[in-house]
Each structure stands twice: as C-alpha cells, then as structure tokens.
Amino acid sequence: MPHLAFVSNSESESTVNPVPPISTTDALLFDAYSQAVINVAETVSPSVVNIEVYHARRRQGNRFTPEGRGNGSGFVITPDGYILTNSHVVHGADRIEVTLADGRKTSADLMGDDPDTDLAVIRIHLPNLVPAKLGDSQTIRVGQLAVAIGNPYGFQATVTAGVVSALGRSLRSRSGRLINDVIQTDAALNPGNSGGPLVASTGDVIGVNTAIILPAQGICFATAINTAKYVAAALIKDGKIRRGYIGVGGQNVTLQRRIVRHHDLTVESGVMVLSTEPNSPAERSGLLRGDVMIGFNGEPISGIDDLHRRLTGEQIGVKASLTVLRGSEKLEVDIIPIESGANGDD
C-alpha cells in the first residue's frame, strides 16, 4: 500500500499564500472585455459563412490527379449575396458550396479572384442575408481589440480574440507579389479561418484573415479592409484586377556607391533587366539586358516590389518615364505599360 503524506492545516497556512480576491475594478474590466467580444460575435457571426470547395479528377500526362476538397471562411458584404473570401480558398474550384450561420446551404458562383492580394468574391442567391459592416482600416491602432470569426477545421462560427499587433506589414502572396498594408494580430487563426473577418470592437470588419506563420504562435495576418473593398468592387464589376505590365524579367541589385554619388541618387538599389519579352513594352522602348531601372515617373524604384506598386491599372496605355542606368550613364526611357495578361503573361 503506497505511503500517503498529509499536510496539517497549520503547515498549509504557513507555506501557501492565499489567492487575493479579484477587485471590483478588475472584475468590471473583465466583464467589459467579455461583453465587447460577445457583442462583436453576436453582430458579425450571422454574416460569416463556411465555404466548401471541390476539385474534380483531372488527367495530367499519364496520370490523374485525385479528387480534392477543402474548406475556408467568408462573409457576406451585400444584401444581394456577394461574399468576400480568400483567393487561395476558391481558386481553381470546380464546385463551391456555402453554408450560412442559420444552417442554410447553397451553391455559389465565383465572380472573380485576385491571387496577387489573395482575395476573391463569390455570390449566392438566397433571401434574408445579413451583410457585415465594413470599417476603415486607416482608423485602427496597435493594441486595440481584434476578434476573428471563422470555421477552423470546419468548426463553424469559431470566435477568437486578441489585439492588433502591428500595422503596415507586407506579406508575400502565393503569386509572388507583395501584399502591402497587412494587419498583424495575435487573435488565433487556424486552417479554415482563411477568408473570415477580423473585426474591431465596434463590430466593423477591419480585415480579411489571410495567413498564419507556422510553427509560430500568435503571428497571424489579415488583408486590410480598405484594400479588400477596392479589390472586391473591381472583381464584382470586371471579374479581375487590371494591372500594368511592361514585359521585363529582372532581379534586385545593389548599386555601386560611386554611381549613387555621381548621379546623387535617392536609392542604393534597383532592378536589373535580365530579359525582355518579345513585342512587349520593354522591348519596344529599347530596354536592354543589363539596364538597371531606378525610377518610374519620377518615383524611386529600389526593387521589384516598388516597380509592381507603380504598375497600377491607371498606368495601362499611359506613357510613362522610366529612369534607367546603362553602364555609368543615366537615361530617361519612355514606356507605355499594357494590361497584365494582354501579352500572354501570367
């Protein structure tokens, strides 16, 4: 029989510190925090949907790809059934099904997706939908409450809470482009949360939950809602985002210090031209292999991401000035970007 040791009351009282009672002030603070999360969940959860996607079996060479399925989250943004989600949730899906918070289930149509910002819009046709209220991501501050709602691993309407950890982050999308103005939060996200809303204490959506860093904990990212509103409007209207394209293959390079001093440059790096696509704006403008691009319309270019930021839809068909270093000489080259995809590019 094992030996059991007991501690007398006198000994326990002398060695164990009693837990101090929670003060009235602390209790009120906890209650206020809890009530804020409850209010957000009750306000926004009716707008959050579970998205299931199905991929058909396809032939690739001598073999077939297996049938596949996955799930993610999204949220209703208009009374007539438009839903915002992530591109990686629905991209390439053969069939999309949506389950609402009230249990209704229906098929959905893909209106458009943009891998460069990892955003997509789908649409369902059901009555009595509850759209979420979209906020202004420019008004949020580091440290404020952030509530994530989604369907991790298929568990519908899961609510997690944390704070906005940082603003203005950049995140590389699956297409390779940089997503700017990304919100970092420590509200727990898991697979299946993708596409769900990140919500402020006011009940306004401030971001679209996008990514987590594995195996880190508490480092999660959401695309700012101001970016999402712009992208969603374009996808609803045109089914795609229009971006400029010049047809250059390039790499980031560091400039020689003597060149920077000689030309009094504001950048110390640029984009070296490695190749130009046939019949592209770059070829027509006379860009040569070895040229280093350092400016676009008077704005500095220190790398490929800067160049991508300059090549907006507004630049399509509009003559622009490209500042180039060719050897030790600085040149201004006229170039007219075309629409991405119009020259067979991706």
C-alpha positions as CSV (number, residue, x, y, z in Angstrom):
1,M,0.0,0.0,0.0
2,P,1.6,3.4,-1.0
3,H,2.5,5.8,1.7
4,L,0.4,8.9,1.7
5,A,1.6,12.1,3.3
6,F,-0.8,14.7,4.6
7,V,-0.2,18.4,5.4
8,S,-1.7,19.8,8.5
9,N,-3.8,22.9,8.5
10,S,-1.1,24.8,10.4
11,E,1.6,23.8,7.9
12,S,-0.5,24.7,4.9
13,E,-1.4,28.0,6.3
14,S,2.2,28.9,6.9
15,T,3.5,27.8,3.4
16,V,0.7,28.6,1.0
17,N,-0.1,32.2,0.1
18,P,-3.8,32.8,-0.2
19,V,-5.0,34.0,-3.6
20,P,-6.1,37.6,-3.3
21,P,-9.7,38.2,-4.3
22,I,-10.4,39.9,-7.7
23,S,-11.0,43.6,-7.1
24,T,-14.3,45.1,-8.2
25,T,-12.3,47.3,-10.7
26,D,-10.7,44.2,-12.3
27,A,-14.0,42.4,-12.4
28,L,-15.6,45.3,-14.2
29,L,-12.7,45.4,-16.7
30,F,-13.0,41.6,-17.4
31,D,-16.8,42.0,-17.8
32,A,-16.3,44.9,-20.2
33,Y,-13.8,42.9,-22.3
34,S,-16.1,39.9,-22.4
35,Q,-19.1,42.0,-23.3
36,A,-17.2,43.6,-26.2
37,V,-16.3,40.2,-27.6
38,I,-19.8,38.9,-27.1
39,N,-21.3,42.0,-28.9
40,V,-18.9,41.5,-31.8
41,A,-19.7,37.8,-32.1
42,E,-23.4,38.4,-32.0
43,T,-23.3,41.2,-34.5
44,V,-21.0,39.7,-37.1
45,S,-21.4,35.9,-36.8
46,P,-24.7,35.9,-38.8
47,S,-22.7,37.3,-41.8
48,V,-19.9,34.6,-41.6
49,V,-20.2,31.6,-43.9
50,N,-18.5,28.2,-44.3
51,I,-17.1,27.6,-47.8
52,E,-16.5,24.1,-49.1
53,V,-14.7,23.7,-52.4
54,Y,-14.4,20.6,-54.6
55,H,-11.8,19.9,-57.3
56,A,-12.6,17.3,-60.0
57,R,-10.3,14.5,-61.0
58,R,-8.1,15.6,-63.9
59,R,-5.7,14.0,-66.3
60,Q,-2.1,15.2,-66.1
61,G,0.1,13.4,-68.6
62,N,-0.1,9.7,-67.9
63,R,-1.8,10.0,-64.5
64,F,-4.9,11.5,-63.0
65,T,-5.0,14.0,-60.1
66,P,-7.1,12.8,-57.2
67,E,-10.4,14.5,-56.4
68,G,-10.0,17.1,-53.7
69,R,-11.9,19.2,-51.3
70,G,-11.2,21.9,-48.8
71,N,-12.9,24.4,-46.7
72,G,-12.5,28.0,-45.6
73,S,-14.5,31.0,-44.5
74,G,-16.0,34.1,-45.9
75,F,-18.5,36.8,-45.0
76,V,-21.5,38.4,-46.7
77,I,-20.8,42.0,-47.8
78,T,-24.0,42.9,-49.7
79,P,-27.7,42.0,-49.2
80,D,-27.8,40.5,-52.7
81,G,-25.4,37.8,-51.9
82,Y,-21.8,38.9,-52.6
83,I,-19.3,37.2,-50.3
84,L,-15.7,38.1,-49.7
85,T,-13.1,35.4,-49.1
86,N,-9.5,34.4,-49.9
87,S,-8.3,33.6,-53.4
88,H,-6.5,30.5,-52.1
89,V,-9.8,29.1,-50.7
90,V,-11.7,29.1,-54.0
91,H,-9.1,29.4,-56.8
92,G,-9.5,26.6,-59.4
93,A,-12.5,25.1,-57.7
94,D,-14.9,23.1,-59.8
95,R,-17.8,23.5,-57.3
96,I,-18.3,25.8,-54.4
97,E,-20.9,25.3,-51.6
98,V,-21.7,27.8,-48.9
99,T,-23.3,27.1,-45.5
100,L,-24.8,30.1,-43.7
101,A,-24.8,30.7,-40.0
102,D,-28.5,29.8,-39.9
103,G,-27.8,26.4,-41.4
104,R,-29.0,27.1,-45.0
105,K,-26.7,25.6,-47.6
106,T,-26.4,26.5,-51.3
107,S,-24.1,26.6,-54.3
108,A,-22.0,29.7,-55.1
109,D,-20.6,31.2,-58.2
110,L,-17.1,32.6,-58.4
111,M,-17.3,36.2,-59.5
112,G,-13.5,36.7,-59.6
113,D,-10.4,36.2,-57.7
114,D,-7.1,38.0,-57.3
115,P,-4.1,35.8,-56.3
116,D,-1.9,38.9,-56.0
117,T,-3.9,40.1,-53.0
118,D,-5.3,36.7,-52.0
119,L,-8.8,38.0,-52.3
120,A,-11.9,36.6,-54.1
121,V,-15.6,37.3,-54.4
122,I,-18.3,34.6,-54.7
123,R,-22.0,35.0,-54.9
124,I,-25.0,33.1,-53.6
125,H,-28.7,33.7,-54.3
126,L,-30.7,33.5,-51.1
127,P,-33.1,35.9,-49.3
128,N,-32.7,37.5,-45.9
129,L,-28.9,37.7,-45.9
130,V,-27.1,39.7,-43.2
131,P,-24.2,41.7,-44.6
132,A,-21.3,42.7,-42.4
133,K,-20.5,46.3,-41.9
134,L,-17.1,47.2,-43.5
135,G,-15.0,49.6,-41.5
136,D,-12.0,51.8,-42.3
137,S,-8.6,50.1,-41.7
138,Q,-6.9,53.5,-41.6
139,T,-8.5,54.3,-38.3
140,I,-7.3,51.2,-36.3
141,R,-4.4,51.4,-33.8
142,V,-1.9,48.9,-32.5
143,G,-3.2,47.4,-29.3
144,Q,-6.9,47.7,-30.0
145,L,-9.2,44.7,-29.7
146,A,-9.3,42.3,-32.7
147,V,-11.9,39.5,-33.0
148,A,-11.5,36.8,-35.6
149,I,-14.5,34.7,-36.7
150,G,-14.3,31.7,-39.0
151,N,-14.5,28.0,-39.4
152,P,-11.2,26.4,-38.5
153,Y,-11.1,22.7,-39.4
154,G,-14.8,23.0,-40.2
155,F,-15.9,24.1,-36.7
156,Q,-18.4,26.7,-37.7
157,A,-18.5,30.2,-36.2
158,T,-15.5,29.9,-34.0
159,V,-14.6,33.1,-32.3
160,T,-11.1,34.1,-31.1
161,A,-9.9,37.4,-29.7
162,G,-6.7,39.3,-29.3
163,V,-5.2,42.6,-30.3
164,V,-3.9,44.3,-33.4
165,S,-0.2,43.6,-33.0
166,A,1.2,45.7,-35.8
167,L,0.1,47.7,-38.9
168,G,1.6,48.3,-42.3
169,R,3.2,44.9,-42.6
170,S,3.9,43.4,-46.0
171,L,3.2,39.8,-46.9
172,R,4.2,37.8,-49.9
173,S,1.2,36.3,-51.8
174,R,1.2,32.9,-53.4
175,S,1.6,34.6,-56.8
176,G,4.9,36.2,-55.6
177,R,3.6,39.7,-55.4
178,L,3.8,41.7,-52.2
179,I,0.6,42.5,-50.3
180,N,1.0,45.8,-48.6
181,D,-0.7,47.4,-45.6
182,V,-1.3,44.0,-43.9
183,I,-2.6,43.8,-40.3
184,Q,-0.8,41.6,-37.9
185,T,-2.8,40.2,-35.0
186,D,-2.5,37.6,-32.2
187,A,-6.1,36.5,-32.5
188,A,-5.7,32.8,-33.0
189,L,-6.2,31.6,-36.6
190,N,-6.1,28.0,-37.9
191,P,-6.6,26.3,-41.3
192,G,-10.2,27.1,-42.2
193,N,-10.1,30.6,-40.8
194,S,-8.9,31.9,-44.1
195,G,-11.3,34.4,-45.6
196,G,-13.1,35.2,-42.4
197,P,-13.4,38.7,-41.0
198,L,-11.2,40.4,-38.5
199,V,-13.4,42.7,-36.5
200,A,-13.0,45.7,-34.3
201,S,-14.9,46.2,-31.0
202,T,-17.4,48.4,-32.9
203,G,-18.5,45.4,-34.9
204,D,-16.9,46.8,-38.1
205,V,-14.8,44.5,-40.2
206,I,-11.2,45.8,-40.4
207,G,-9.5,42.9,-42.3
208,V,-9.8,39.6,-44.1
209,N,-7.9,36.8,-42.3
210,T,-5.3,35.5,-44.7
211,A,-2.3,33.7,-43.3
212,I,-0.5,32.3,-40.3
213,I,3.2,31.6,-39.8
214,L,4.0,28.1,-38.8
215,P,5.2,27.0,-36.4
216,A,5.0,30.4,-34.7
217,Q,2.1,31.1,-32.4
218,G,0.3,34.4,-32.2
219,I,1.6,35.7,-35.5
220,C,-1.4,36.0,-37.9
221,F,-2.2,38.3,-40.7
222,A,-5.2,39.9,-42.3
223,T,-5.5,41.9,-45.5
224,A,-6.7,45.4,-44.6
225,I,-10.4,46.0,-45.4
226,N,-9.6,49.2,-47.4
227,T,-7.6,47.1,-49.8
228,A,-10.4,44.4,-49.8
229,K,-13.1,47.0,-50.6
230,Y,-11.2,48.2,-53.6
231,V,-10.4,44.7,-54.9
232,A,-14.0,43.4,-54.2
233,A,-15.5,46.3,-56.1
234,A,-13.3,45.6,-59.1
235,L,-13.9,41.9,-59.0
236,I,-17.7,42.4,-58.9
237,K,-17.5,44.8,-61.8
238,D,-14.9,43.2,-64.1
239,G,-14.1,39.8,-62.6
240,K,-10.4,40.7,-62.3
241,I,-8.0,43.4,-61.2
242,R,-6.3,45.4,-64.0
243,R,-2.6,45.8,-63.6
244,G,0.1,47.3,-65.8
245,Y,2.7,45.1,-67.5
246,I,6.0,46.0,-69.2
247,G,7.4,42.6,-70.0
248,V,10.7,42.6,-68.1
249,G,12.4,39.7,-66.3
250,G,14.6,41.3,-63.6
251,Q,16.3,40.9,-60.3
252,N,17.1,43.3,-57.4
253,V,20.7,44.6,-57.5
254,T,22.8,46.9,-55.2
255,L,24.2,50.0,-57.0
256,Q,27.9,50.9,-56.9
257,R,28.5,53.7,-54.4
258,R,30.3,55.8,-56.9
259,I,27.3,55.6,-59.2
260,V,25.0,56.7,-56.4
261,R,27.2,59.6,-55.5
262,H,27.9,60.6,-59.1
263,H,24.2,60.9,-60.0
264,D,23.1,62.0,-56.5
265,L,20.5,59.1,-56.4
266,T,18.0,58.7,-53.6
267,V,18.1,54.9,-53.9
268,E,21.1,52.5,-53.4
269,S,19.5,49.6,-55.3
270,G,17.4,48.9,-58.4
271,V,16.0,46.3,-60.8
272,M,18.4,44.9,-63.4
273,V,16.9,43.8,-66.7
274,L,17.7,40.2,-67.3
275,S,15.4,39.7,-70.3
276,T,12.5,41.4,-72.2
277,E,9.5,39.6,-73.7
278,P,9.1,39.7,-77.5
279,N,6.9,42.6,-78.7
280,S,6.5,43.8,-75.1
281,P,6.5,47.5,-73.9
282,A,10.0,46.9,-72.6
283,E,11.3,45.6,-75.9
284,R,9.6,48.4,-77.9
285,S,11.0,51.1,-75.5
286,G,14.6,49.8,-76.2
287,L,15.4,48.5,-72.8
288,L,18.5,46.3,-72.9
289,R,19.8,43.4,-70.9
290,G,21.9,44.8,-68.1
291,D,20.0,48.1,-67.7
292,V,19.1,48.9,-64.2
293,M,15.7,50.6,-63.5
294,I,15.8,53.1,-60.6
295,G,12.7,55.3,-61.2
296,F,9.2,55.3,-62.7
297,N,7.5,58.7,-63.4
298,G,9.9,60.4,-61.1
299,E,9.2,58.0,-58.2
300,P,12.2,55.9,-57.0
301,I,12.4,52.2,-57.6
302,S,14.7,50.3,-55.3
303,G,13.4,46.8,-56.1
304,I,10.9,44.7,-58.0
305,D,8.2,45.3,-55.4
306,D,8.5,49.1,-55.9
307,L,8.0,48.5,-59.7
308,H,4.9,46.4,-59.1
309,R,3.4,49.1,-56.9
310,R,3.9,51.7,-59.7
311,L,2.3,49.5,-62.4
312,T,-1.3,50.1,-61.4
313,G,-4.4,49.8,-63.6
314,E,-4.3,53.6,-64.1
315,Q,-0.9,53.3,-65.9
316,I,-2.3,51.0,-68.6
317,G,-1.9,52.7,-72.0
318,V,-0.4,55.8,-70.5
319,K,3.1,56.9,-71.5
320,A,5.5,56.8,-68.5
321,S,9.1,57.8,-68.0
322,L,11.4,55.0,-66.8
323,T,14.7,56.1,-65.2
324,V,17.5,53.7,-66.2
325,L,21.2,53.3,-65.5
326,R,23.0,52.0,-68.6
327,G,26.6,51.5,-67.5
328,S,27.5,54.7,-65.8
329,E,25.0,56.8,-67.8
330,K,21.6,57.7,-66.5
331,L,18.8,57.7,-69.1
332,E,15.1,58.5,-69.3
333,V,13.2,56.0,-71.4
334,D,9.5,56.4,-72.5
335,I,7.4,53.3,-72.0
336,I,3.7,52.5,-72.3
337,P,2.5,49.7,-70.0
338,I,-0.2,47.3,-71.3
339,E,-2.7,45.3,-69.3
340,S,-1.3,42.3,-67.5
341,G,-2.4,39.2,-69.4
342,A,-2.7,41.0,-72.7
343,N,0.8,39.8,-73.8
344,G,0.4,36.2,-72.7
345,D,1.9,36.7,-69.3
346,D,0.6,35.4,-66.1
